[in-house]
Amino acid sequence: MWLFRLLGPFRVECDGAEIATGTPQMRKVLALLVWNANEVVPVGRMFDELWGEAPPASAKVQLQGIISRLRRLLGKERIATAATGYVLRAEAVELDVELVRQGLAAARELIAGGDVALGATRLREALGRWRGPADPHFGEPIAAQLDELRTTVLEERVDADLLLGGTADLIGELTVAVAEHPLRERLRAQLMTVLARRGRVSEALDVFLAFRRTLVDELGVEPSARLCALHGRILRGEPGVRPTFPLPCGARPPRRLPPVLPDFVGRGEWLTEMADVLTASRRVCPPLVAVSGAAGLGKTSFVVQLAHQVRERFPDGQLFATLHGDDTMAALHQFLRALGTPADLVPVSEDECSALLRDLLAGREVLLVVDNAVDARQVRPFVPAEPGCAVLVTSRRTLGELEGARLVRMGLLDAREAAELLTRIVGVPPGDALVACCGGLPLALRIAGALLLDHPRWTGEDLVAWLAEERAVGTG
């Protein structure tokens, strides 16, 4: 079995024995082909790798000679000629760099599924495949990409270790990594987090200040909002500081909104105004819209319609939960799991769940929809602490005591809107009598529409007559 090893000094093995790969030029060409295994490498790129911007007149002949010698070494079928260059054929198990990529993908899937411990093990195995720095014979692009791959695996393994509660062995490793990659913000965030969890808060703050100086001096920019948010939480001494960067699990941001009603009508002015409220001010503070009204007025369908209308403004996800009675903890758990928290790391108390939710929302743009709240006390655990996110709430009560909330009192549909809703449900105009009978209440209109669909021979007037008879029987 062949094995092409790029992770460290370049090495080619066959059945465990190293194969001599010839001259430095042969090694450069082979390394380029291996890095791009199963893809065509253009001849021009090979010229650049071997000779830079000034290839000799004999470059084509020399390259053909190198390919010929490599074919004798590896087998004629290993390197194929294409229209614009050459391609090395190899299976994934023959490429150590591909084994790392597969391990990284597997780890991301495990962590996304909640098995953080096994995911961390797979990431450690991937890191263990490196045997040292990139081979000096490699060109700069390959060496840089190999370093980027290793750093990415390291960052994801550190995030997994942090989720598992580990900190003791990470400080030295991260300090070295930060020195090697001084502009890598994610490593700085991880080092700040580890130091803060170990009680070395002043050192964590120093890491931020040093990074800010480096960015300003070298690039003329400030740290990102996410890193600044982490710095603020450490500065305030908030408990359980976690990385502000979500684990790159490869999973899509959560999209948990229910579908919109296809026959939704009305509320146009409210939709336009509240869409502006949810999006215009969230850079300053997280906007909060509380929709109230009696049962059957269509509060939930309104907020779902509104949430879909603004969802593209919240690229990090949209969350939805219905509070049944005093079910705040269940909804908090639901949101934490949707944001990537493994089940075994979800806190047991409401205060801790709320604090963790705010940690996870910091630096993100997420829309939270909380349906059927009993009172303001139930809503407060879901309100983010920092700009970027927004919250939509429904309740039968007017939540005037909910700090900073924009209050919307849902009313009845007017006659035109009520007639349009019934028409959309049954497909034909329902008649003024039935519209008046339903009184502009969306739930009553939907029940009436369902009854007409169940009795296709009835007209609107027939249904009004039947309802009158039912009321007469009920009161008689």
N, C-alpha and C positions, 0 to 999 in steps of 0.2 A: 504493500500500500504506500502510495506517495503522500507526502505532507509538505506543504509550502508554508514556511514560517516567516512571517513579516514582523512579528511582535518582539523586537529586539534585533540582534545581529541576524542578517538574512541567512536562512538556512533551508536547504532542500534535503529531505530524507526519503529513503525508499526502504520500507520494511525496517525502520528504526535506524538505519545506517545513513550517515551524512554523505551526500553526493557533492563532489567538487563542481562548482559552477563556473569555473574558468576565470577570464579576465575581469577587471572592474567594469569594462563596458558591457560584457555579457551579463554581469550581475545587475547592472542598472536596467538593461532592457528586460531581463527576466522579472525583476522586481516590479517594473511598470506593468508588465503583462499580468503578473499575479495579482497586483492591486486592483486591476480592472478585469479580473478573470471573467470569461464568458461575454465580454464586450469588446468590440473592435477598438484597438488603439491606433489612431491615425499615424501614418508615417511621419508627418510633420511634427507631431508631438514627440515621437522618438528622437527626431533630429534635435529638437529643443532640449530634451533630457541629456543627450550625449554631448552636444556641441554648443548649446545656447543659440545666440542670434547669428552666429557665423559658421554654419556647417561647411566642411570642405567640399570641393567639387566631386570627390569620390564618396560622398556620404551615402548615397543610395546603394552603391556596390558594397561598402563596408557594412551597412545594416543587413543586406541580404546575406553576407557572410556570417554575421552574428546569429541571425535566425537559423541558418543552416547548421551551425555548430550546436545551437540549443536543441534543434530537432534530433540531431544524432545523440544528444545527451538524454533527452526526455522521451523520445519516441516521435516519429514523424507525425502521427495523428494528434499529438498534444497541441501543436501550434498550427492553426489554419491561416491561410491567406485570404483576405477579404479585398473588396474593391479599393478601399482607401487605406488599408493597413493590415494588422495581424490581430488574431484573437487566440488566447490560451484557453483551452477547454479543461475544466476541473470541476469535480463534485464539491459540494459544500464541506464535506468531512475532510477534504484534502487541503483546506485553507484555514489556518488558525484564525485569521481575521474574520472569516465568515462564521466560525464557531463562536467567536465573541459576539458578533451581531445577533446570532440566534439566541445566545444566552441572555443578551440584553432584552430582546423581544420577549423571551419566556419570563424573565424576571418582572417586566412591566405588566404582563398579563396576570401573573401570580399576585402581585401587589394590588392591582386593580380589583382582583377577586377577593382580597382580604387576607391572603396568605403572605403577610409581610416577611415572616421569618424565613420561609423557603425562598422567597424572592431575593432577600438579602444574601442567602447562601449562593444562589445562582450568580449574583453580581460579584461575590468574592471569588467564585470559580473563574469568572470571566477575567477579573483582574489578575488572577494567578497565572494566566497564559502569557503575560508579558515577561520577557527574560532580560529586559534592560532597555536602554535608550535605543532610538531608531538607528539602524545601520548607517554609518557615514556615507556609504555609497548611494544611499537613496537621494533622490532629488528633494528639494525643499518642499514642494507640494505634498509628496507622499508622507514625508516626516511630519509635516504640520497636521495632516489629516489623521495620522496615527495618534498623534498627541491629543488631538481633539476628541477622538474616540475614547482614549483611555481616561481623559478628564471627565467626560460625560458619564462613563461607567462609575468612576469614583464618586462623583457628585450624587448619583442616584443611589449608590450603596450607602453613602453617608446619610442621605435622607431616610433610607429604610432603617438604618441603625438608630436614628433619632426617633422615628416612630416607635421603635421597640424599646426606647428609654435609655439607650446607650449614650454615654458621653465621656467616660473616663479615658478611653483609649484614643479619642478622636482629636484631641487638642494638638498633639505633636504632628500627627498626619496632616491635619488641615493647615497648620502653620507652615509646613514645608510646601504644601500645594499652593497656598496663597503667595509665598515667595516666588514660586516658579511661574505663577500666573497672576501677576499683580493687578490686572484689569478685569479679572473674572469675578463678577459681582456675586454670583451664586455661592462661590466658595467663601467669600467674605460673610455672607448672610449665615452660612452654616457655622463658621468659626464664632461669629457673634452669638449665635444661639447656644452653642456648646458652652462657651465661657459664661454666659448668663445663667445657664442651668447649673453650672458648677459653683455659682456664687461669686464669680470673678467679673462683676458687673463693670468696674472701671476699665478693665482690659477689653471687655466687649465694646464699650463705648469708644475706646482708643482705636480699635480696629476700624470702626466706622469713620472716625475723624481722619485717620491716616489715608483711608481709601478716598474720602472726599478730596483731600489735598492732592492726591495723585491724579484724580480725574480732572480737577480744576486746572492743575499745572500742566498736564500733558495733553488733555483734550478740550479743555474749556467748557466742560459740562458738569452738571450736578448728578449725584446718585439718583437712581430711579425712585418713584413713589413707594414701591414695595420695600426697598431697603430703608428708606426714611421712616416708613411706618413701623418696621421692626425696631429701628433705633428708638423711636418714640415709646414703644411698649417696654423696651428694656429700661429706658430713662425713667419711666413711670413706675417701674418695679412690678409690672403685671405678672401674676403667677403663670407658670406653665408655658413660658415663651416657646413657640414652635416656629419652624421655618416658614417665612412668608411665601416661599416659592412652592407651589403645589408639586407633588410628585409627578414627573412626566410619564404617566403610565401608558401613554398612547391612547387613552380613552377620550372620547368626545366629552366636552362640557355637558353637564346634566341639562336635559331638555324635558322637564317634568310637567309642563302645562297640559291640562285637559284640552281636547279639541274644541274649537269654536262651534257655536250652533250655526248650522247653515242657513237658518231662517231668522237670524238675529236682526231686529229692526230697532230704529229709534236711538235715543241717547247721543245723537251726533255731536251736539255742543259739548256735553260732558266728556265724551271721548277725546275730542280735540283739546279741550282745556286741561284735562288730567294727563294727557300724553305730554303736554308741555311741562306740567308740574313735575312729572317723573323724570324728565330728561334734562330740563334746563338748569336746575339748581344742584344736581347731584355732585358736581365738581367741588361744591362748597360744603354741603352736608347731605346725608342720605335722606331724600324726600320720603314722606310717609303719607299715603292717601288712605283714609278710612271711609268706606262706603257703608251707610246704614239704611235701615228701613224694615218694614214689616215682612213677614214671610210671604213668598210668592211674587215679590216685586221684580225679581230677576237680578239680584245683587251679584250672585256668583257668575251668571252668564255675562254680566257687564264687565266684571273685573277680568274674566278670561278673555273677552274680546279686547279689552284694553291692553292686557299683558301681551297678547299676540301682536297687537299693533306696534308695540315698542320693543319687542324682543330682540331685534337686531341691534339695538343700542346697548344690550347687555350680553356681550359675546362670551362671558365666562359662565353663563348658565342662567336658567330660569327654574325656580323651585316652587312647588305647590303642595300645600297640606291643608286638610280640613280638620278643624278642632271639634271633636265630638265631646261636648261637656268639658270636663277639666282634663284634657288629653294633651297638655302642653309638652310633656316629656316625650311622648311618642312622636310628635311632630318634630321636635328638636333632634331626636335620634334619626328620623327620616332624612332631615336636611344634612346632618353630619355624615351619614353614610353616602348620600348622593355626592358630597364634596370629597369623598375618598377616604374617610376615616374608617379603618378596619373595625369590625364589630367589637373585637375584644379590647379596643382602646377608646370606646365611647364612654365618657364619664357617667357616674351613677347619680349625680345630683343635678338638679335643674340649673343652679348657679354655674357649676363647672361646664355643663353642656353649653350654656349661653356664652360663657367666656371663650370656650373653644370655637364656637361658631363665629364669634367676632374675630378671633385670630385667623380663621380660615378665609373670612371675607375680606380681610385687610388687603388693600392693593388690588382687589378684584372688582369686576363689574358684573354683579349678579342681581337679578330681580327675584324677590321673595314674595309669594302670594300666600296669605294666611286667611283661610276661609272660615266663617262662622265662629268668630271669637265671642266669648261671653262678655268680656270686659277688657279694660286697658291692661290690667295685670297680666292677662294671658298673652298680650301682644309684645310687651316690653322685652322679653328674652330674645325676640327675633330681630330687634332693631340693631343694625350695624353701628359701630362706633365711629367709622371714618367715611369720608366721601367715596363715591363710586357706585355704590349699590342703591337700591330703592325697595320700598316695601308697600304692598297693596293689601288691605285688610277689609273683610266684610264682617258686619255684626248687625244684629237686630236692634242693638242699642246705639245711640249716638255717643261716640267715644270722645266726649269733650275733654276728659281728663287725660287723654293721651298726648303727651308733650310733643309739640311741633307738627301735629297731624293736620293735613288739609281735609276738612270734613265735607262729605258729599251725602246729601239726604236724598235717597232714591224715591221718586214719585211714580204715579200711575202713567201709563201711556195715554196720549191723547187719542181722540176718535180715529184720526187718519192713520196713526201708527198701529193702533189696535186692529183696524181693518186690514192693513198691510200684513201684519203678522198672521192673522187667520187665513188670508189669501195665500200666503206662502206655504202654510201648513197643508191646506186642503186643495189648493190649486184653482179655486174659483172664489169670486167675491162672496162673503158670508151673509151679507144683508145687514142693514143698520140695526135691526132689532136685536140680533145676537151680539153685535158689538156693544150695544148699550147694556145688554144683560150682563156681560162680563165685566163691565165697569172699568176697563183699562188695566185690569190686573193681569200681568203676563201669565201667571200660573193658571188662572181661570181660562184665559184664552187658549192656552195649550191643551187643557183638559177638554174644552169645547171642540178644538180641532181634532183631538184624538177620537172623540165620540162621533164626529161627522165621518171620519175615515173608517170607523167601525161600522157605520150605517150609511153606506154610499148612496142610498136612495133618499136620505133625509136632506131637506134644505135647511138653511139657517132658521127659518121660521118654524119648521118642524121641531128642531131642537129646542127652541124657545118654548114652544107649547109643551113639549115633553118635560122640560125642567119645571114649568109652572105646575104641571100635574104632580110631579114628584114632590114639590114644595107643599102643594095642597094636601097630599097624602100624609106628608110628614107632620103637618100642623093639625091635621084633622084627628 
